[in-house]
Amino acid sequence: KHVDCCVIHMVASHYVRFLTGLCKTHLTRSPIPSAYTSRFLSRRHYFRLNQASFSLHLDFAPSWLGPSPLPKPTTHCSRLRNRKAFIFTSPTRSLTTAKMGQKKPFERLPQSVDPTNYVLRLQPDLEKFTFKGREVITVQVQNATDKVVMNSVDIAVSTATFKAGQDGKEVASSEIQYNKEQETVTLSFPAPLSTGTGELTLEFEGELNDKMKGFYRSKYSSPDGQDRFCAVTQFEATDARRAFPCWDEPARKATFDVTLVVPKDRVALSNMNVIDEKPAPSNPDLKEVCYAQTPIMSTYLLAFVVGEYDFVEARDSDGVLVRVYTPVGKSEQGKFALEVAVKTLPFYKDYFKIPYPLPKIDLIAIADFAAGAMENWGLVTYRETALLIDPENSSSHAKQWVALVVGHELAH
């Protein structure tokens, strides 16, 4: 039988299919079992390749299955009249080396600078799908360094300054560098930062993306049938860095003081209760909503939502304010989840002997949501089907599911 060529077909990441035009494709190995992989493959089987660099040896020779000596290699396109094909994979012997592209090993952020508090101000634009931000981060400089490395993805930092202590001089960064693969931004300063407490101030812009992660836009229909958008967040596991530059590792905990600048006719929510709301000085159509400082927590638990919502509310037996936010005109569908939540919080307090530590808890249904729900502290986000119950049409199974998800998220 004539063999014109051997085709290697990529069918999935790290999987290949070998098609030789022959009835069978054989994989043989050397006497060193740890260095080679061997098995017989039919034309429709697949062979798993590891991520190490490897060489693929394609040899067309007369029928032979012994481990040694190896057949004399020939080009894969030579028209040989042979009945068998041999494919060798080896990290050491190579006729042609095909190096797999490998990413740089994961490294955690340097420990030389630690955040303790973020004062974060965000202004989303629901028409242009962008947002502007400013943050003042209180940091502890553990070791003198002239570079600050933070996580950041799809964010353009326009300015970065550092001020040491209360009376220190503000120093502007000399260079801002991005590493797309490592998802970091490096702020370089003209001289090493002095150890101790300092303030890092950044101004930046980002995108309200359509990836359902980070700070993203969610499409919904208004009661009159118009398509509109809200801005929501999904930060777990590592997407807070898409909303603001930060130390986006769970162990790098801090407190957060959030301010949202939003259209005055929109609902604006965050983890904590509102402590101040006033018209924006720069635009009468906007309002500034300031929230209380959060407890010390990881960045992935931070959340904010801006959009049009109705809500139902109640207080549990300990006085915690519970609200369920629903699409406009569907507040009735939030009453079942509200009933579950106000009973669940006191139950967990008695069971775990730990009272709920925040003054409020919001549960909100999001139109475009990748997960079932997300346990953001004080602002739990849900897929609509995991929170809303139509009292007339929803089944008992749907109620059981909502009760399960609500109870699960509050347990976090």
N, C-alpha and C positions, 0 to 999 in steps of 0.2 A: 504494500500500500504506500502511496506517495504521501509524504508529510511535508507540507509547504512551510508551516510556521507554527509556533506555539503561542497561544494568546493567554495573557494573564488578565483576568477580568476582576476589577475591584467591585465587590458587591456591597460592602459595608466597611466601616472603619476597621482597619487591620485584618480584614478578611479578603481572601482572593480565591478566584476560581480558575483552575488550570484546564484549558481546553487544547488538546493536542491533535484532534482529528482522529485519534486512535480509539480503540475500544476501551482501553484502560490507561490511566495515568498512574505511574508508580512513584512513591517517595521512598528512597533508600537512605540508609545511614551508615556512618563509619563505625568502627568498633567502640568509639567513645560515646556512650549513650547520653551523657550530660550535655554534649555539644551539638547533637543532631536530633532531629525529630524524624520519625519514620512511621509510615503507615501506607496502606493501599487506599487509593481514592478512585471512585468511579467518576465519570465525567460530570456528575451532578453534585458531587460533594465539595465541601469547602475546607480550607486549611487555615487554622488560626495562627497568625503571626504575632510574636511579642513585639514590644516597643524598642527592643535593642536593635542596633544596626546589624544588618545581615546581608548576605550575598546569595544570589539565586543562581544555581548552576544548572544549565539546561544541556543535557547530553543525549544525543540520539545514537544508539549503538545496538548491536545484536542482543537478543534476549540474554539477560544476565541478572541475577539477583544476589550474588555474593557481596559481602562487605568490602572485599579488596581483591585484587587491585582495582582501582577505579577505571572505568572506561575512558578512553582517550576523548577529551571534549571536542566538540565540533560546533560550528555556528548553528543557531536554532533555525536558520532559514535554508540550510543545505537540504536539498531534495534527496534524502536518504531513503532507501528501501528497507526500513526496519520495522519491527513489530512491537517494540517497547520504547518507552521514553522514561528517562530518569531525571528527577528533579532533586537537587541537593540544596539544603539550606545550611549555611555554616557561618559563624562569626569569624572564623580564622582563615580557611581556604577560600580564595575568591578568584574567579576569573574576571568578573565585573562586579564592583562593589556599588550597591545602591543604598546609600545612607538615608535612613528615615529622619525626617525633620523632627527634632526634639525640642520641647520648650525648656527654658531655663528652670531649674528646680525651684519650687516654691520657697520663698523666704518671707518671714514675718517682718513687719515694719521695725525699724531701729527703736531701741528702748531709750535713746538719749533724750527724747522729749515726750512727755506724757500730758494728755489733756485732762483737765478736771471740770471744766464747764464750757458749754457752747452758748453764746448769745446769738441766736440765728434769726435772721429776717429774710423772708422770701416773698416775692411778688410774682405770682403766675399770670401769664397772659393767655386766656382761654380762646383767643382768636388766632394769635400767631403761634400758639403752642410752644412758647418759650417761658423762661422765668429768669428773674434777676435775683441775686442774693448777696447778702453781706453777713459776715460772721465775725465775732470777736471771741477768740478761744483763749481761755485762761489755761496756761500750761506750766508744767514744772520741768525746767531744763535740768536733767540729771547730770549730764556731762557737757562740757563746753564743746560746741559744734557749730559749724558755719552752714550746715544744711539741715533742713526739716523735710522729712519724707512723709507724705500722707497719701491715702487712697483717694483717687478721683478718676471718674470715667465720663467722657462726653461733656466735660465742663471746661469752660475757658476762664481761667483766672486772670483778671485784668490788673489787679494790684495786690501786693502782699507786703505787710510791714510788721515789725516786731518792736515791742517796747518792754524793757526790763523794769520790773517793780512798778511802784506808783509814780515815781518822779523820773523814771528813765527817759532817755531820748528815743524818739521813734526812728527806726532805721528801715529804709525800704530795701526790698530784696534786689539783688544784683542780676538774678537770672531765674527764670521759671521754666523747668523742663518737665516734659511728660513722657511717661513710659507706658505705651498702650498695652503691651503684653503683660506687664506687671500691674497695670491699673493703678499707677501712682503718679503723683506730681511731686517734684523736688524743688523746694524753695531755697535758693542759695543766697547767702548774705555776705557783705564785704568783709566781715570779721566774725570770729566765733561769738556765739551768743553766751552771755554770762549765765552761770548757773543760778538756780532759784526760780521764783515765780515771775512770769512774764505774760504778755498779751500778744497774741498773733491775730492780726486783722486781715481779712481777705474780702475782696469784692469779685464777683464771678457771674457768669451767665450759663444757662443750660437749656436743655430741650425737654418739653413735656412729650416724652416719646410714646410710641404705640406698641411697646414691647411687654406691657403689663408687668414691669419691674422698675424699681427706682421711683422717681416722681413722674407719673405718666398720665395720659389723658384717657378718659373712659367715655364712650359714646352712649347716649341714651335718648329716648324720645320724650318730648314734653307732652302734657295733656292734650295740646292742640295738634300733635303729630309732627312737630318740627324736630329735626336732629340737633342735639346740643351736646356739649362736652363738659365734663367735670374733671378736676385734677385730684388724683388720689395717689397713695403710696403703697408700695410693697417692697420692704427692705430686706427681709430674710431671704437668703442668708447673707449676701454681701453686696447689697445694692443701695445702701444709704449713700455710698460714694457717687451715685448718679444724681443725687439731689444736692449735696454739698461736700466739699473736701473735708475729710475726717479721718480719724484712726478707726477704720471700719473692721475691727476685729472684736469679737465678743468680750475678750478679757480687758480691752481698753475702755473701761466704763467711765462715764462722766454724767453730770447733770446738764439739762437743756432748758434754756429760756427761749421760747418760740414766739415770734411775731409774724402774722400773715397779713399781707396787704392785698385785699381782694375786692371785687365789685360789691357795692353796698347791698345789692339784692341777693347775694349768695350766702349760703350757710358755710361757715368756716369752722372746722373742728381740728383739735389736736389732742394729745394725750391728757392734758390737764384742763382744769376749769378756766374759764375766761376771767381775767382780773381787770381788764380795761378794754374798752371798745370806743373808738372815736373816728371822725372823718379824717381821711388822709390829707395832710396840709397841701400836698402838691396837686391833688385831683379830687374835686368834690364828689365824683362818681365812685370813688374808692373809699374803703374803710380800713383802719388798722385794728387788728384784733390781737391782743397780748394775752398770753397764757401763763399760769403759775409755773414755777420751776418744777421740773420733774425730780423724782428720786434719782439716785445714782443708778444708771442702767446702761446696757449695751446699745450701740447705735441702731441695730436691726429692729429694736422695739419702738423706735420713734415713728410717729405717723402724723399725717395731716391730710384733710379732705376739704375740697372746695367745690360746691355745687348747689343744686336745688333739691331740697329734701323736705318731707314732712316728718313728724316724729310723734311718738307716744311716750309718756314718762310715768314713773312711779318711784317710790322710795321703799327700800327694803326695811326690815325690822330694826336695823341699826342706823337708819337715816341716810344711807348711801343713795344718791340720785342715780337712777337707771333710766336711760333713754334708748329707744330703738328708732333709728332713722330709716325711712322707707322712701321709695320714689314718690313724687308728688301725686296725691290722690289715692295712695294705697296705704294710708296709716293704719287702717283696720287690719291689714295683713301683718302688722308688727306686734299685735297684742298678745299672741300666743308666746312668742319669744320673750316678750316683756314679762309675762307671768312666770315663765321658766327661770328667767334671770333673777327676779326678786326673791324667789324661793331658794335658788342655788347658792347665792352668796352667803346667807346666814348658815346654810347647811355646811358649806366648806369651812366657815369660821369655827363651828363646833367640832367638825371632824378633824381638822388640821391644827386646831388651837392657835390659829393665826387670823386676825381680822383683816378684812380687805383694807389696804393702806391708803387708797386714794379717795378723794371726796366725790368722785363720780365715775361712772362707767358708761360709755356709749357703744352701742352695737349698730352697725350700719351696713346696709345692703348695697353692693357695688355691681353695676351692670356688667362691666368687663373685669373679670377677676380670675386669675389662673388657678389659684389654690381653692380649697373648700372654704377656708377661713384663715385668719391670721391674728394671733394673740397679742397685738400691740397693746401695751400697758395703758389702760384707760380708754382706748379707742379700738375696739375689735372690729375688723373688717370681715365681711362675709360675701360669698357668692349669694345671689338672690335666692336660689333654691335651697340654701342652707339656713335661711333666716325668715323668709316670708311664708305665711300660711293663710290661704284664702279660707275663711271660716265656713263658706258654703260648699266649696268644691274640693278642697285638699283632703287627701285620704289619711287614714290613721297611720299608715306607713310614713307618709310625708311628715306628720307631726312627730312621730318617733325619731325620725332623722334630725329634724330641727332641734328637738330637745337634747339629743345626743351631742350634736355639734356645739350648741350653746353651752351645755355643761362642760364639754371638753375644753373649750377655749377659756372659759372662766376659771377652770382649774389651773391654768398656766399662771 
